[in-house]
Amino acid sequence: MKIGIVCYPTYGGSGVVATELGTSLAKRGHQVHFITYAQPMRLDRFQDNIFFHEVEMPNYPLFEFQLYSLALAGKIIDVIKYENLDILHVHYAIPHAISGYLAKQTLQGISNVKLVTTLHGTDITLIGLEPSFLPLVKFSIEQSDAVTSVSRFLAEKTKTGFNTDAEIQVINNFIDTSVYNRDECPQIRRKIAPNGEKILMHISNFRPVKRVTDTVLILNEVLKSVPTTLVLVGDGPDRAEAERLSRELGIADNVKFLGKQNALPEILSAADVFLLPSQSESFGLSALEAMSCGTPVVATSMGGIPEVIVHGESGFIAELGDIQRMAKYTVDLLTNEKKWRIFSQNARQRAIEKFETSLIVPQYEELYKRLLV
C-alpha cells in the first residue's frame, strides 16, 4: 500500500506515535509518505520506503496569520495525485482531518484515497471542544472513512463530547520493547545520583496539564524518608515554576533538569520510579515507555492512564493532586526491593504482552485493507 501520514513533527505523543507507525509500516513493505511542516524528529536517518514532503508556508502581507490548514491541504493534494496514495492517515483532528477532507473533496473523480483520522487527546479533550472548533471537528470525524482513538476513554469522550454516532475503533499506542528495554547504565546513575540516591523521573512538554510542580511536591515528601533525586526531562511553560518551587522548598540540589533528550531508553533505565501526575492523559505514552524499561509508574487516575497501568501490579494510581498518597506509594517502592523488582517485571511484561509494536501495527494494516476492499 501507499500510505500518506500527516502529523505534528514534534516531541509530543501524537507525533512520536505517527512516526513510529510510519517506520513500522515501511519495514513491513509499505510505501510511506510523511506530510508535515518539518521532518519528524524521529526520522533522523535514511530508511527505505519512507519519503518526506514538506509543507511550505506562503507569506502574504495581507494575512496577519499563516494559512497552514490550506497550505497543508494543497500539499496533500499534490502527494495524493503524484504518489497515487491509497490511504491518507491523519493524526490529530485539528487541523489535519479538516485539511485531509478538503484534499479528498478536491480530488473527487481523480482519486479514491481513503481518509483515516486518529484521535490522540487534546484535539478532542481541549482544543476540539472550543465552541468555534467543535462543529468542524465533529464534521471531520463524521466525514472520515475510518476513525481510531488511542484509548477507550478517548473514544467515549469523543462520542459524548461531540454527540456523534461515528464508529471509533480503539487502537492503543504501542512501543518497540526491543528499543525500550532496561539497560543498566551505571555511569548515568553515577552522574545523576553520585551518592547512591534513588531516582524519580518525569518526562513531558511541561504544559500546565502535566502538573510538573506536583513532581517537586512529591519529591519533597519522599525526601523525608529516602535520599532521592528527581530528574525532569523535557521543556515548556511550567519549567520556570518547577525551578522556582524547588528553590523555595530548599530542595533545588535534589532536582535535575535535563531539558529535551533523545536517549530516552537509557535515561528511563536509570530511574527507580516514574511520576505522571497529569490532570489529563488520553493514554500516557511516557508511562508506557517507562514500563517497557522496567520502571514502575506512580500516576493519577485521569483519562486513559488506568488502561495502561495496573494498580498494585505495574505501578500505583492515585487521585488527581493527592501528593501525600503518591509520595506514600513512591516510598513504598523505593524502600522495598523485592516489591520493586516484582513491579518492574510486571511493568515490562505488560508492555510486551499488550502494547508491543508487532501486536498493534497489524491492527492498522487490517483497517487499511478493509477500507480498500
N, C-alpha and C positions, 0 to 999 in steps of 0.2 A: 504494500500500500504506500501511497504518497500522502504524507500527513503534515499539515501546517500546524504549528504551535505558537499561540500568541500568549505572552506572559509579561510580567514585570521582571526585568533582568537583575533585580537587587537581592539583598540578603534575606528578604522576607520569605516566610514559609511557602507561599504560593509559587514564587519564582524558583525556589530550590526544588520543589516537587515537580514542577513543569519541566525543568531542565533535566532532572534525573529520569523522568518518564521518557523524554525525547531520546536521551542517551541510551536507555534500555531498549526502546523500540528500534533504534538504529542498529544495536547489536543483534537484534532478532531479525534483521534483514530488511526492515522498512526504511524508506527514504523520508527523512525528517527535515522540515524547513522551519527554522525559528524566525518569527517576525516580531521585531520589537525595536525600541529606540536605541538600545546599546547591547553589546554582546553579553549574554547571560554570564554571570561571574563564575559559574562552574564549567563553562565551556572554555577552559584555559589551555586546551591542547587539540591537535588535529585528531578528528575521529571520523572514520569512514561513514558514509551515508548521512552526514549531518551538514546542513547548509544554513547560513545566517543571512537574513535580509534586513538591513537597517531602515527604519522609518525615518525619513528626512523631514525635518520641520521647516515649512515655508515661513518666511519672516516678512510680514506685510505691516508697514507703519499704521495702516488703517485700523488693524485689530490690536487691541490692548493685550489680549490673552492669546496664547498659541492654540492652534486648532488641531490638537493631537488626535482626537477621535476621527476627524475627517482625513487627516494625513495617514493614519493607520488604515482606515478603510480603503484608501487609494492604493496603499502598498499591498494590502491583502488581495485586492482585485488583480493586481499585476502578477502576484505569485500564483494565485489560483489559475489564471489564464495561461501563463507561460510555463508553469511547472506541472500543470494538469493534476492538481491536488484532488484526492478522493475525500479526505477528511480535513476539516478546519476545526481544531480543538483550541478553544479559548479558555484561559484560566483567569478568573476574576470577572464578575459580571460588568463592573463599571471600569472603563468604558468598552472593554474588549468585546463583550457579547453584542453590544449595540453596533460597534464597527463591523463585526462579523456579519450581522444581519444585513447591514447596508450593502456590504460587498456581495453577499449572496443574492440579494434582490436585484442589484445592478447587473448581475451575470445570469439572470433567468434566461433560459433558452440557449445559453452558451455553455454553462457548466451545471452539473448536478451535484456539486460538492455538498457534503453533509456537515451541519454545524453542531458541534458538541460543546456545551458550556459546563465547566467545573466550578462549583462554588467553594470558596475557601474560608470565608469568615467575615471579615469586616465589610466586604462587599455586600453582605446580607445584614449582619447584625448592627452595623453602624452607618456606613455611607448609604447603603441601599434603602434604608428606612427614612432617609431625609425626604420630607414631603415633595420636594421638587424632583427627586430622582425615583421615587417609589414607582410611579406608573411606567417609567422607562425600563426599570429593572424587571418588573412583572411582565412587561411586554416581551423583553428579550428572552426571558426564561421560557415563556409560553410559545415563542416562535422558534426556539432551538429544536433541532431534530432529536436531541437527547440531552438530558441534564444529569450531572452527577454531583454529589457532595462528599466531603471528606469524613463525615461522621453522621450518625443517626440524629444527634442533637441538631446539627445544622440543617438537615433535611426537614425535620419537624418545624424548626424555627422559620424556615423559608415558607413552608406551606401555610403556617398560621400568620406570619408577618405580612405576607403578600396575598393571602386569601386566594391561593391558586390550587387547582387540581392537577397541575402538571406532574407527570411521573418523574420522580427523582431517585436515581439509583445511588445507593451508598457504596462508594469505593474508597476505602481508607487510604490515608497516606502510607508510605512504605519506606523501607530503608535497606540498604545493602549491608547486611550484617557481616560480610567479609571485610568491608572497609571500616565500619563502626564496630570494632572489636577491641576488647580491653587489652591494651598493650602496655604493660607496666613500664613506665619511663621514670626510673629513679632520679634522673637528672632534672626532670621537670618538677618533681615533688620537692627536691632539694632547693630548687630556685624559689618555688612558691612558699614552701614551709621549711626553712632551713633548720628549725629546731624540732622537727617531727610533729608539728601541729596537724590536726585533722583539717581537711579541706572541704569547704562548701563551695558550690558553684551555681552561677546563674548566667544564662545566655539569652539575649533578646535585643530588640531595637530600642529599648529604653523609653518606650512610649508610656504615657500615664496608665494605660490599660494593663501594663505588665507589673505595675506596683513594685518597682525596683527597690524603693525605700523600705518595703516590708522585709526584704532580704537582709538589710542592715539591722533592722529591729530584731529579726530572728537571731542574727549573729550576736547581738548584744545580750540576749537571754542565754544563748548557748555558752558564751564565754564565762558565765557564772559557774559552769560545771566542767567544761572541756576546753583546753587550749585549741583555738581554731582560727583558721584564716578563710576569709570569704573572697572568692575570685569572681569578678564581674566581667563578662566578655560581651563586647558589643558597644554601641554608642547611640546617642539620641538625646531627646529633650530633657529627660529626667536624670541624666548623668550628674549634672551640677548639683542637683538637690540631694542625690545619694552621697556625693562627696561632702557636701555641707553637713548632712546628718551624721556621717561617720566622724567628722571632726567634732561636732557638737557633743556627741556621746563619748568622746575620748577614745575611740577605737579605730582611728584612721590607719594606724600601723597594722591593723589586722584585716584591712580591706585592700585588695589589689585590683586596679582597673587595667585590663589588658587591651581595651579597645576592640576593633574588629579583627577577627582572626580567621584564617582558612584551615589551620591544622586542628580542627575540632576533635577528631577521634583521639589524638594524642593528649589534648588538653582534658577532655572528658575522662580519659582513662586515669588521670591523676586525681580525680575527685572522689570523695567518700560519699557525699550526698548532693543531689541536685535539687535546687529550690525553684519552684514555679508558683508564686503566689498571685497569679493573674486574676483579674476580675472578669475576664472573658477570654476563652480559648475555644475555637471551633474544633480543634483536635489536640494540639500540644505536640508539635513535631520535635521541639527541642527536648521534651521529656522522653520521647521515643529514642532519640539519638543517645541520650544518656543511658537509658535502659539497655540499649544494644551494646554499650560499652561496659555493662555490668555495674552501673551506678544507680542505686536506689533513688527514688524521687519522692520528695515531700511537696505536695501541691494542694491547691484549692479544689473544691468540688464543682468548679464552674464549667459550663459548656460540655465539650466532648472529652474532657480530661478523664472522667471515670470510665470511658470506653477504652482508654489506653492503659491506665494504671489500675491494678487490682489491689484495693486497700487491704493492708495486712499481709500481702504476699510479695509484691514487687515494689511497694512503696506505701506511703500513707497519704490520705486525703483529709483535709480539714475545711471548715467553713471559711469563707472569704474574710480576711482581716483578723483571723484568730491566731495572733502571733504566739501566744502562750502555748497553744496546742501544737502548732507547727514546730516550735522550739523543743517541746517535750518529745515529739516524735523523732526529731533530729538527734537529740541527745541519746535517745533510746538506741538508735542505730550506731552512733559513734562510740558508745560505751559497751556494746555487746557484740564482740567479734563474731561469735557463732551466728547470731541473728543476722548481722550484716552480710555474712557470707551466703546465708540461705536466700536473703532478699536479692543479693547481687546475682546469684544463679537464676532465681526466678525471673528477674527483670530481663536478663539476657535470653532466657528460654522463651519468654512471652514475645519478645521482638522477633525471634526466629520462627516461632510457630504461627504467629498471627499477622505479622507485618513485613515479612521478608519480600524483597522485590520480586522474586520468582513466583510468589503467590498472588501479588496484586496486579502487576503489569498485564498478565494474560486476561484479566477481567476487562481492561480497557480494549485489548485486542478483540475480545468476543463482542464487545459493544460496537466497535467499528464494523466488524463483519456483519452483524445483524442489520446495521443501517444500510449496508451496501448490497444486500440481497435484493 
